[in-house]
Amino acid sequence: MVNFYRRFLPRIARTLVPLTNALKGSQKGPTALIWTPPMQAAFLAAKTALCQASTLVHPDSAASLSIMVDVSATHVGC
């Protein structure tokens, strides 16, 4: 959810630094993730930010909408 709402959560990247750093790694093979107090604080701050984010709603059904499309030989996006 945080990734989806990222653009609506001010400074969320800064908040998530402990979690982001925990997922970095140059070690080969599976390693155990040790959950630390800074990681817990970042997780709780992210949950709080999601709860306080602006509520998103569907656009007005009477309004005119336009769709922007980007296409290449291998991918489609809109």
C-alpha positions in Angstrom: 0.0 0.0 0.0 2.8 2.4 0.8 4.2 2.0 -2.7 0.8 2.6 -4.3 0.1 5.8 -2.2 3.8 7.0 -2.2 3.0 10.2 -4.1 0.4 11.2 -1.5 2.7 10.5 1.5 5.0 13.5 2.1 8.6 12.5 2.9 7.8 8.8 3.1 11.1 7.8 1.5 12.9 9.5 4.5 10.5 7.7 6.9 11.2 4.3 5.3 15.0 4.6 5.3 15.5 1.9 8.0 13.3 -0.6 6.1 14.9 0.3 2.8 18.4 -0.2 4.2 17.4 -3.5 5.7 16.5 -4.8 2.3 19.8 -3.8 0.7 22.5 -6.4 0.7 25.4 -7.7 -1.2 25.3 -11.1 0.6 24.6 -14.1 -1.6 22.0 -16.6 -0.5 19.2 -16.3 2.0 19.9 -14.3 5.2 17.7 -13.7 8.2 16.2 -10.2 8.6 16.7 -8.9 12.1 13.9 -6.6 13.1 15.3 -3.6 14.9 13.6 -0.8 16.9 14.3 1.7 14.1 12.6 -0.6 11.6 9.6 -1.0 13.9 9.4 2.8 14.3 9.5 3.2 10.5 6.8 0.6 10.0 4.5 2.3 12.5 5.2 5.7 11.0 4.3 4.4 7.6 1.1 3.0 8.9 0.3 6.3 10.5 1.1 8.2 7.3 -1.3 5.9 5.4 -4.1 6.6 7.9 -3.5 10.4 7.7 -3.2 10.5 3.9 -5.7 12.4 1.8 -8.7 10.3 0.9 -8.7 9.5 -2.8 -12.0 9.4 -4.6 -13.1 8.4 -8.1 -13.4 11.3 -10.5 -16.7 13.0 -11.2 -18.6 10.7 -13.5 -20.0 13.7 -15.4 -16.6 15.1 -16.1 -14.8 14.4 -19.4 -11.7 12.2 -19.0 -8.8 11.6 -21.3 -6.4 8.6 -21.4 -2.7 9.0 -22.2 -1.1 5.9 -23.7 2.6 5.1 -24.3 3.5 2.1 -26.5 6.7 0.5 -27.6 7.5 -2.7 -29.4 7.6 -4.6 -26.1 5.6 -2.6 -23.5 2.3 -0.8 -23.1 1.5 1.8 -20.4 -1.3 4.2 -19.8 
